Amino acid sequence: MPDRDSKPGRHRVAKGSRRKARSGRSKALRIAAWSAAGVVVLGGTGLGYVYFQLNGNIKSVDIDSQLGTDRPQNVDNGSEDILVLGSDTRAGDNEKVGGGADEGSARSDTAMVVHVYKGHKRASVVSIPRDTLVNRPSCTDKDGNEYPAQNEAMFNSAYSTGGAACAVKTVESMSGIRMDHYVEVDFSGFQKLIDDLGGVKVTTTKAINDPDSHLNLTAGTHKLSGEQSLGLVRTRHGVGDGSDLGRIQLQQSFMKALMDQIKSVGVFTSPSKLYALANTATKTVTTDSQLASVKDLTSFASGLKGIGSGDMNMVTLPVQYDPNDANRVLLDETNANKVWKALDADRTIPKSATADSAKGSADSVVK
């Protein structure tokens, strides 16, 4: 079993340095959902005169003030690293789509590190299994409450313990890479975004029937509604071995289908459809404070709009099943290091890093 007290990656401490979000002007706002269980990444064209209306929709978290300077050094090599979370809170509108009332805290149901390479023509996406046992660092939440470090904590407990800042700190501790930005979307927002887009077309090679996620699909081609899309990216018992690793495979396949769909739905030639999408997206996402305005989102997004599904390498962080608990996975420290070191150096992730990792059995179920 790996040494659970080891900490991969470099942990260089910055003295408050951070890459600033791109400034610059954009005449339009395009918000394209890069999604997996409710994940959104924002990309570029817009609505000038409704900027101020949309600004009021955006929620943000001041990650920098909560984490201070005790963070990995930011190497300004032209790349960007974004932690994207899908949260499973049952509060508010999420109670109906989440399948029950709020139990008092939310968890990061989906977590991805999106690395945008220098030049912003391609990206790598590293999915972090929620069931991974990690050494969670000490955290302070937005209200100033302190939480001691914990060994062998489930990865998704970082968010429920100390909120967004704790999730960011845990990822930075694991990877040795400073996160430039943070984006979060929840159940109800994800569902409405898909409906505003007019649905997403996918092809399933096998039937999927999962009462837990309320999804029932025959094998074949389907145009999924928001509710069905949410069911797909949350299902883990309807396909494969029922593991979170299998669910990640479905999420990655759906994400690529969604990116392809964005180009064909006519959103950007219809002002009313564009406004509906922008209005929903800005109400849906929670970002770090540097992205907390439509202008900042547009500026940030303009550097991502050229990246399509074929320009993205999607992997799962290397893990192995925990021999003591079939419902948990352990970091494959050696190979996880290969992943993080490649991204830190702005290099392609070597195929050898993920070749021997534990995998679910839902691969190729969705195309």
C-alpha positions in Angstrom: 0.0 0.0 0.0 1.3 3.5 -0.8 2.7 5.6 2.0 -0.3 7.8 2.7 1.8 10.4 4.5 3.9 11.1 1.4 3.2 14.3 -0.5 3.8 14.3 -4.2 4.8 17.3 -6.3 6.7 20.4 -5.5 5.5 22.6 -2.7 7.1 25.9 -3.4 5.8 28.8 -1.4 4.9 31.9 -3.2 5.1 35.4 -1.7 1.8 36.5 -2.9 2.6 36.2 -6.6 -0.2 35.2 -8.9 -0.9 35.4 -12.6 -3.5 38.1 -13.2 -6.6 37.3 -15.2 -6.4 38.7 -18.8 -7.7 42.1 -19.2 -8.7 43.4 -22.7 -11.9 44.2 -24.3 -14.5 41.9 -25.8 -17.6 43.1 -27.7 -19.5 39.9 -26.8 -20.1 37.4 -24.1 -20.0 33.7 -25.0 -20.5 31.3 -22.2 -19.9 27.7 -23.2 -20.4 24.9 -20.7 -17.5 22.6 -20.3 -19.3 20.2 -18.1 -19.0 17.0 -16.2 -21.6 16.7 -13.4 -22.2 20.3 -13.6 -18.9 21.7 -14.6 -18.8 25.0 -16.5 -15.9 26.7 -18.3 -16.5 30.0 -19.8 -15.6 31.0 -23.4 -16.1 34.3 -25.4 -18.7 36.7 -27.3 -21.4 38.9 -25.9 -24.0 41.4 -25.0 -22.5 44.7 -24.0 -25.7 46.5 -22.9 -26.6 43.8 -20.3 -23.2 43.6 -18.6 -24.4 45.3 -15.5 -27.5 43.1 -15.3 -25.5 40.0 -15.6 -22.8 41.3 -13.2 -25.3 41.1 -10.3 -25.8 37.4 -10.9 -22.3 36.2 -10.3 -21.3 34.7 -6.9 -17.6 34.6 -6.0 -15.2 33.4 -3.3 -12.1 35.3 -2.3 -9.8 32.3 -2.4 -6.6 34.5 -2.2 -7.5 36.1 1.1 -8.4 32.7 2.7 -5.2 31.0 1.6 -2.7 33.8 2.0 0.8 33.2 0.7 1.3 29.7 1.9 0.8 28.3 -1.6 2.8 26.8 -4.4 4.7 29.3 -6.4 3.0 30.5 -9.6 5.3 29.9 -12.6 4.2 32.4 -15.2 4.9 30.4 -18.3 1.7 31.4 -20.2 -0.4 28.4 -19.0 -3.3 28.5 -16.6 -4.7 26.0 -14.1 -8.3 26.0 -13.1 -10.0 23.9 -10.5 -13.5 23.1 -11.6 -16.0 21.6 -9.1 -19.5 20.3 -9.4 -21.1 20.5 -6.0 -23.9 18.2 -4.7 -25.5 20.7 -2.2 -29.2 19.9 -1.6 -30.0 23.5 -0.6 -32.6 25.6 -2.5 -33.5 24.5 -6.0 -31.0 21.6 -5.7 -33.1 19.7 -3.2 -35.5 18.6 -6.1 -32.7 17.7 -8.6 -30.3 16.4 -6.0 -32.7 13.8 -4.7 -33.2 14.9 -1.1 -33.0 17.7 1.5 -29.8 19.4 2.5 -27.9 17.3 5.0 -26.0 20.4 6.3 -23.1 20.5 4.0 -22.2 20.1 0.3 -19.5 18.0 -1.2 -17.5 18.2 -4.4 -19.4 15.6 -6.5 -17.0 16.2 -9.4 -13.5 17.7 -9.4 -11.3 18.5 -12.4 -8.1 20.3 -12.8 -8.1 22.0 -16.2 -4.6 22.9 -17.5 -4.6 25.3 -20.4 -1.3 25.2 -22.2 0.8 28.2 -23.3 -0.8 29.6 -26.4 -4.3 28.5 -25.3 -4.7 26.1 -28.2 -5.1 22.9 -26.2 -5.8 21.7 -22.7 -5.5 18.7 -20.4 -8.2 17.8 -17.9 -7.3 15.7 -14.8 -10.4 14.2 -13.0 -9.8 13.6 -9.3 -12.0 10.7 -8.0 -14.1 11.9 -5.1 -13.4 8.7 -3.2 -9.7 9.1 -3.2 -8.1 9.0 0.3 -5.8 12.0 0.7 -3.9 13.9 3.3 -6.1 17.0 3.7 -4.2 20.0 4.9 -5.4 22.3 7.7 -8.0 24.7 6.4 -9.8 28.0 7.4 -13.3 28.6 6.0 -14.8 31.9 4.9 -16.1 32.6 8.4 -12.6 32.1 10.0 -13.3 28.7 11.4 -10.2 26.5 11.5 -10.0 22.8 10.8 -6.9 20.6 11.6 -5.2 18.5 8.9 -6.5 15.0 8.5 -4.8 12.0 7.0 -6.7 9.5 4.9 -9.6 11.8 4.4 -11.9 11.4 1.3 -11.0 14.0 -1.2 -14.6 15.3 -1.5 -14.7 16.0 2.2 -12.3 19.0 1.8 -15.1 21.0 0.3 -17.7 20.0 2.9 -15.1 20.8 5.6 -13.8 24.2 4.6 -15.5 25.2 1.4 -14.0 26.2 -1.8 -10.7 27.5 -0.3 -10.1 24.1 1.4 -10.8 22.3 -1.9 -8.3 24.5 -3.6 -5.7 24.1 -0.8 -6.1 20.3 -0.9 -5.5 20.2 -4.7 -2.5 22.5 -4.4 -1.1 20.3 -1.6 -1.6 17.2 -3.7 -0.2 18.6 -6.9 2.3 21.3 -6.0 0.6 23.4 -8.6 -1.0 26.8 -7.9 -4.6 27.1 -9.1 -5.1 30.3 -11.1 -8.9 30.2 -11.0 -11.8 28.4 -9.4 -15.2 27.6 -11.0 -18.1 25.8 -9.4 -21.6 24.9 -10.6 -24.4 23.0 -8.8 -27.1 20.5 -9.7 -29.9 22.9 -10.6 -27.7 25.2 -12.6 -26.2 22.4 -14.6 -29.6 21.1 -15.5 -31.0 24.5 -16.6 -27.8 25.2 -18.7 -28.4 22.1 -20.7 -32.0 23.0 -21.2 -31.1 26.5 -22.3 -28.7 25.0 -24.8 -31.5 22.8 -26.2 -30.1 19.5 -25.0 -27.1 17.5 -25.8 -26.9 14.6 -28.4 -25.1 11.5 -27.2 -24.9 7.9 -28.4 -25.0 5.1 -25.9 -23.5 1.7 -26.9 -25.4 0.0 -24.0 -28.6 0.5 -22.2 -28.3 2.5 -19.0 -30.8 2.1 -16.2 -30.0 3.6 -12.8 -32.8 4.3 -10.4 -30.5 6.2 -8.1 -29.8 8.9 -10.8 -33.3 8.5 -12.4 -31.8 7.7 -15.7 -33.2 5.1 -18.1 -31.8 5.1 -21.7 -31.9 2.4 -24.3 -28.8 1.8 -26.5 -28.7 4.3 -29.3 -28.7 8.0 -30.1 -30.5 10.4 -27.7 -30.9 14.1 -27.3 -30.7 14.5 -23.5 -32.6 17.1 -21.6 -31.0 18.8 -18.6 -32.6 16.3 -16.2 -31.3 13.3 -18.3 -27.8 14.9 -18.7 -27.6 15.4 -14.9 -28.6 11.7 -14.5 -25.9 10.6 -16.9 -23.0 12.4 -15.3 -24.1 11.3 -11.8 -24.8 7.6 -12.6 -22.5 5.1 -11.2 -24.7 2.0 -10.7 -26.3 1.8 -14.1 -23.2 0.9 -16.0 -19.9 -0.9 -15.5 -18.7 -1.9 -12.1 -20.7 0.8 -10.3 -17.5 2.7 -9.3 -16.8 6.4 -9.2 -14.1 5.7 -11.8 -16.7 4.5 -14.2 -18.8 7.6 -13.6 -15.7 9.8 -14.4 -15.5 8.0 -17.8 -19.1 8.9 -18.5 -18.5 12.5 -17.4 -15.5 12.9 -19.7 -17.4 11.5 -22.7 -20.4 13.8 -22.0 -18.1 16.8 -21.7 -16.7 16.2 -25.1 -20.2 15.8 -26.6 -21.3 19.0 -24.9 -18.4 21.0 -26.3 -19.2 19.7 -29.8 -22.9 20.5 -29.3 -22.1 24.1 -28.4 -20.9 24.8 -32.0 -24.1 23.6 -33.6 -27.0 24.9 -31.6 -27.2 28.4 -33.0 -26.8 30.1 -29.7 -24.5 32.8 -31.0 -26.7 33.8 -33.8 -29.8 34.2 -31.6 -29.7 37.2 -29.2 -32.6 35.8 -27.1 -31.0 32.4 -26.8 -27.6 33.9 -26.0 -29.1 36.1 -23.3 -30.9 33.1 -21.8 -27.7 31.1 -21.6 -25.6 34.0 -20.3 -28.3 34.8 -17.6 -28.4 31.2 -16.5 -24.7 30.7 -16.5 -23.9 33.8 -14.5 -26.5 32.8 -11.9 -25.2 29.2 -11.9 -21.4 29.6 -11.4 -19.4 30.5 -8.4 -16.0 31.8 -9.2 -12.9 33.1 -7.5 -13.0 36.9 -7.0 -10.7 37.6 -10.0 -13.5 36.3 -12.3 -16.4 38.0 -10.4 -17.6 40.2 -13.2 -18.9 39.7 -16.8 -15.9 41.8 -18.0 -13.4 39.5 -16.2 -15.2 36.4 -17.3 -15.3 37.6 -20.9 -11.6 38.5 -20.8 -10.7 35.1 -19.3 -13.0 33.3 -21.7 -11.6 34.9 -24.8 -8.4 33.0 -24.3 -10.2 29.7 -24.2 -12.6 29.9 -27.1 -10.3 28.2 -29.6 -10.1 25.0 -27.6 -12.4 22.2 -28.9 -13.1 18.7 -27.8 -10.3 17.4 -30.1 -7.8 19.7 -28.4 -8.4 18.2 -24.9 -6.6 15.3 -23.3 -8.8 13.9 -20.5 -7.4 11.6 -17.9 -8.2 10.4 -14.4 -5.6 10.9 -11.7 -3.7 7.6 -11.3 -5.2 5.6 -8.4 -5.5 2.0 -7.2 -8.3 0.4 -5.3 -7.9 0.4 -1.6 -7.5 -3.3 -0.5 -9.1 -2.5 2.8 -12.2 -0.8 1.4 -13.6 -1.5 -2.1 -15.4 1.9 -2.0 -12.2 3.9 -1.7 -9.1 4.4 -3.9 -5.5 5.4 -3.0 -3.3 7.7 -5.0 -0.7 5.9 -7.1 2.0 8.3 -5.9 4.6 7.6 -8.5 2.3 8.0 -11.5 0.4 10.9 -10.0 3.7 12.7 -9.7 4.2 12.2 -13.4 0.9 13.9 -14.1 1.5 16.9 -11.9 5.1 17.4 -13.0 4.1 17.4 -16.6 1.5 20.0 -16.1 3.8 22.1 -13.9 6.3 22.1 -16.7 3.5 22.8 -19.3 4.1 19.5 -21.0 1.8 16.8 -22.3 0.9 14.1 -19.7 2.8 11.0 -20.7 0.6 8.0 -21.5 2.8 5.9 -19.1 1.5 7.9 -16.2 -2.1 6.5 -16.5 -1.5 3.2 -18.2 -1.6 1.1 -15.1 -4.1 3.1 -13.1 -7.3 1.5 -11.8 -10.1 2.2 -14.2 -13.9 1.8 -14.2 -15.6 -0.3 -16.8 -17.8 2.3 -18.4 -15.4 3.3 -21.1 -17.0 3.7 -24.6 -20.5 3.4 -23.2 -21.2 7.0 -24.4 -19.9 8.4 -27.6 
